[in-house]
């Protein structure tokens, strides 16, 4: 659980740093750098933590920092995609609708990966669900960056969302279709896995991490190496 939370914070920080690097003229770099620094301070605290509830507290503190500046990672169409905070059940704005859908797809991919290596996806360490554990470190670098890129590249507009009477906002049928198509394209993109030092597709990352977790649980490795995005 400690290594998974470390991976999540590391990748959240790197997501912020990447935006500063790639779009320095379009964002408030001072604000984003300050958030990155706060996440950096939390990393050794996560590594040293031995109490699970305290670890969850550190994760919560990091999430508050990260989502506190998430709106600054959105570069355009703020009339539709402004982000004021995370809303889950139900999502209350288009940005949260995209995040929730991305997380549901990522959770399914992680569950399938765990089952493929012989692990029970319903027995977790940080959560009751192991798939929810495994996806934590992949949220910032896979799901969140996918959503940010889709928004910033103008792949979605207001007409891709349905609004319910209770305030809930969901992707429309056409919006889900477009999302799924782009998601599959993203999963075919190649990266270099930071631990294996080999080129693999994004779509294989959950499987590789599940395999590394299985090796650790079976005593083949001394620790679980989280996916640290570079």
Residue, then its C-alpha position, 0 to 999 in steps of 0.5 A: x500500500x505504501x509503494x502504491x501511494x508513493x507511486x500515485x503522489x510521484x506521478x501526480x507531481x510529475x503531471x504538474x511538472x510536465x504541464x509547467x515544462x510544456x506550457x510555461x507561458x500559459x499557466x501559473x507556474x509559481x502556483x503549480x511549482x508550489x503544489x509540486x513542492x508540497x507533494x515532494x515533501x509528502x513523498x518521504x513521509x509516505x515511504x516512512x509511514x507504517x500505519x495504514x490509516x495514517x497512510x490514507x491520511x497522507x494520500x488524502x492530503x496529497x489529493x487535496x493539493x493535486x486537485x486544488x490545482x487541477x483546474x490550472x492544468x486545463x488550458x482551454x474551454x473553461x466555459x465547459x471544463x472548469x474544475x472546482x473540485x472532485x465530485x464522484x457519485x454523481x459527477x456534477x460537471x463535464x470534467x468530473x464526468x470525464x474523470x469518472x469514466x476514465x477511472x471506471x475503464x482503468x479499474x476494469x483494465x486493472x481487474x482484468x490484469x490482476x485476474x490474468x496473473x492469478x490474483x483476486x481483484x476483490x482483496x486489497x491492501x489500501x482498499x477492499x478492492x485490489x483493482x482500486x489499489x493497483x489503479x491508484x498509481x496509474x490515475x495521474x499518469x494514465x487516466x488524468x493525463x488522458x482527460x487533460x489531453x482530450x480537453x486541451x486538444x478540443x476532443x469534447x464539447x458541451x454537446x457530448x454531455x447529458x445533464x440530469x435533473x439531480x445535477x448529475x452530468x454524464x457523457x452522452x452516447x456519442x461522447x462515450x463512443x468518442x471517449x472509448x475510441x480515443x482511450x483505445x488509441x491511447x492504450x496503443x501508444x508506446x512508452x518505456x517502462x521505468x522499472x523494466x526499461x523496455x518499450x511497452x504499450x500503455x495498455x500493457x502497463x496494468x498487466x505489467x504492474x499486476x505481474x510485478x505485484x504477483x511476484x512480490x506477493x509470492x516472494x520472488x522480489x523484495x518489494x513491489x516497484x510502483x509505476x513511476x512515470x517519466 
